[in-house]
Amino acid sequence: MKTIGFTLLISMGIVLSACTKNTDSHNQIAIKNSANTGQSEDIIKPLPYAVLQLGDIWKLSVPVDANGGNTGSATTISNNKLKQGYSSDYFYTVDSPYTNVVRLWCPVNGATTTPGQGSDHPRTELAEYPLTWYSEDQAQIIGEIIGGRLTAVTAVKQHGPSADIIIGQIHGAGSVASGYPFVMLHLRHDSIIAYVKGDTVGNAGTVKSVLLKNVALGTKIHYSITDSTDNHIYFKVTAAGATGTGTWNAVVPEPWKTVQLRFSAGNYLQDHDPNAPASMGSKVNLYSLHIDH
């Protein structure tokens, strides 16, 4: 497993040069393409933080432990490290001319967030942080639920063995609820399926809906997940060439009305095999990501 670090690629015909005069070194890399002698201008490759305009509200989980292996707990990359230009084999800007795309790579043999204690699948996933989203009771606001909307544009480029990836979530947060998954948006084979769990523990009362079918691998998926002030979760998903309504809503179950929550999005692989080949896993492109509260 490669050690996490800033990834500056130097390969045949590509030399990394210093940033131009007006370039923020935390946001861009100037790449001089010497292989194409007809090109004299540098290609500007922005780093992931700048591409996704992550601001101050995201942290990142990557499927490698603190020792660069896969047997310990997955590593969390802080918002400050993202700001400083973090890039790695798991989270990087796709090469020119597609420099407005961030690739999230997650191998089947990757480290997991809480091995043996609840989360046994690897992920390369952005999670909302710091936590600013509270339930009605915790915020002590009568007659109103503080909600939010996650919107994203993504595409799955490669599946793992089960062909099942979670691309968006609402998850429990804080010291009490950090292990509670609530809302999950899956791409499973060629179908996009939404789940809303009925309880914070177990799967009792869970409801689901198939939003789209015939979603081709590599197709851009535009989606939103909304926790509304009318006590419903709303889903909207579109993908070129897919079939289905792409919309659904479900009532927020009672156990979730007093739980602190957060959004997350990315590449949450639903496979795990520590002995799998390093090349086996899922590749997800992320084009945009935004939260409204």
N, C-alpha and C positions, 0 to 999 in steps of 0.2 A: 504494500500500500504506500503510495507516495505521501510524503510529508506535506501538510497544509502550508501554504505560503503564497505570496503574491506571484502570479504566473506571468512571466514575461517570456514569450516564446521567441527563440532564435533558431530558425531552421534554414535550410538551403534557400538562398535567394532572398531571405527576409532579415533585415537588420533593424533592431530597435534603436532609434535615435532619441536625442533629448527633445523635450516638449518645446513647441514653438513659443514665441515670446508671449503671446496672449493666451496660452494654454494653462489651465489649472492642472497641476501634475497629479492631483488626486482623482481627476475625472477623465483624463484622456492620455492615450499613448500615441505618439507619432511613429508610424511604421513606414520605413522606406523600402519600397519594393525594387530591389536591384535586379531581380530576374527579368522584369519587363523593362528593358532599356528605353522603350519609347515613353515611359512615364517618368516625369521629372519631379512631380509634386508628391509630397508625403501623403499617406492615407491616415486619416485621423480615426483612431479606434477608441471610443469612449469606454470607460470601465463600467461594470454592472450597476454600481450605485447611481451613476449619472444616467445611464440608459433608462432605468426604471424610476428615476426621480424618487428615491426611497424616503427622503426626508429624515425625520427623527423618530419614526414610528415602527421600524422593522428590525428584527434580529433574524439570524439565519441558523438553521440546524444543518450540519453536514455529516455524512455517514462514515466518519473516521474518528477513532478515539484520540485521547490526548497524546498517546505515544505513536501515532501514525498507523495504528493497526485497526483491527475490527472486532476485538474481543471485549473491549471496555465500552463505556457509554459514549454516545455520539457527542461531537463537539458543537458548542454554540458560539457563533460569531456575533459579537456585540454590534450594536448600531454604530458605535464609534469606529470599530474596525472596518465596517462597511464603508463608512464615510472616507476613511483613509485610503480606500481603493482596493479592498480585499478582492482577490480573484484566485481561483484554484481549479483543479481538475473537475471539481463538482459544480462550480459556479463561475461562469466566464462569459465574456462577450464573444459572439460568433464572429469569425473573421470576415473581413471585407469581401463583397460589398454589403453584407448583412449586419452591419455594426449597430443596428437598432434592435438587436435580438440578444437576449441572455439565455444561455443554455444551462439547464439544471440536469446534471448526470447523477444517477443513483444506482450503484451496483447491487446485485442480489446479495453479495457477501458483505455488505456494508455494516458498520456499527449501528446499533439502535439506541433510542433515547433512554429507555428504561428496561434494559435486558432482563427478562424473567419476572418483571414486575408490572406488566401491563402493555407496554409498547414494544413488540418484538419484530417490527418491520422497519427497515431503514428508510430514510427520507432525506431529500434535499429540499427544505421547505422554509419559506419566510413566515414568521409569526409576528403578529402585532405586539408591540412593546414600546414604551411602558404601557401598563394596563390602565386604560381610561374609560372603559366601558363597564357599567355596572347595571345590575338589575334594579327594578323599582324599589324593593325593600332596602337594598344596600345604599342606594342614593337618597333614600328618605324623601322621595317625591311622590305625592299622592296622585293617583289617577293617570299616570303617564309612565311608560317604559322607555328608558333611554336605549335606543337601538342604533343601527348603522347599516351601511351597505358596502359590500365588497364587490368591485367590478374588476374584471381581468380579461386579457386576450392571451390565449395560450394555444399550443399545439403539441400533441404527443408524437414524437418522431420515431420512437422505438419502444416496444413493450418488453416487460419481463415475462417469465414463463406463464404466469396466470393471466396475463393481459389485463391486469386490474390496477389502476392508479387512482388515488384520490388527488384531485386537482384543486379543490377548495374546501374549506371547513369553517364552521363555528365551533369553538372548543371551549371547555371549561378553563378557567384561569384562576390565579391566586393560589395560596397555600392549600386551600381545601379542595378546589375543583380542578387542579392542574391535570389530573388523570381522567377527566370526564370528556369524552367526545360527544358532541351534541348533534351537529348538522354536518353531513358529508356529501360531497359531489364527486361521484366516481365516473371515470371513463373505463368501462369494462368491455373488452373486445371492441365492438363498434357502437356501443350504446352508452348514453350518458344517463346515470341513475342518481336521483336525489334521495337521501335518507334523513329522517328526523327521528331521533331517539325519544322514546316515551318516558324514560327515567334516567337518572344520573348513574345508576348502577344496573348492569345487565341490559337486556334487550327487550324487556317487557314493554308493549305498547308502541314499538317502533313502526313507523309507516314509511313507505317508499313510493316512488313514481319513476317510470321510465320517461325521460323528457324528450330524448332524441334517439333514433336508430340510424344505422348506415352512415356513421361518422367515419370517414376514411382516415387512415393513418396519415398524419402530417397536415391535416386540415385545420385551419385556424378556428378556435372555439372562443366565442364571445359569451361571457357569462356574468351574471350578477346574483348575489345572495343577499337578501334584505331581511333584517329583523325590524319589523315595522312597529310603529306606535299603536297599531290596532291589534297587537298581540298575535300576529301571524308571521311566519317565515315565508318569503316569496322567492321563487326561482325564475330566472329567465335565461335561456341558452339558445344561441344560434350557431349554425355551422353550415357552410355551403355544401349543397348536395344531400344533406341529412333529411330524414323524415320524422314527423312528430310535431306536436304543438310547441315544445320547448318551454312551456310555462307550467307552474304548479304552485300551490300554497298549502301550508299546513298550520294548524293552531299550535301555539307554543304550549307544551304540556306544563302542568302545574309545577312539577319538581324543578323545572328550569327557570321559573320566574324569580327565584331568589339566589341564582348562581351567577357569579362574575364570569364574563365571557370575553373571548377575543377571536379575531379572524386569523386564518392562516391560508397560505396558497403555495402551490409549487408541484413537487414531484414526490408524493408519499407512496412508495412502492408497497404492494400487498403481497410480496414474496420475501423470503429470507432463507438463505442457505450459506452459512459461513464457508463452506467448501466449494461453492460454485466458482466457475471461471471468472476472472476479473472483468472480462468483456461482457458478461451477462448482466443485463439491467435495463433500466428505462431512461429514455432521453426526452426531456420536455423543453420546448422553447417557451419563453415568457416575453411577450411583446409590450404589455402594459399592466399596471397594477395600481389600484387606487381604493382608498377607504373614505367614506363620508360618515360623520357622526352628528 
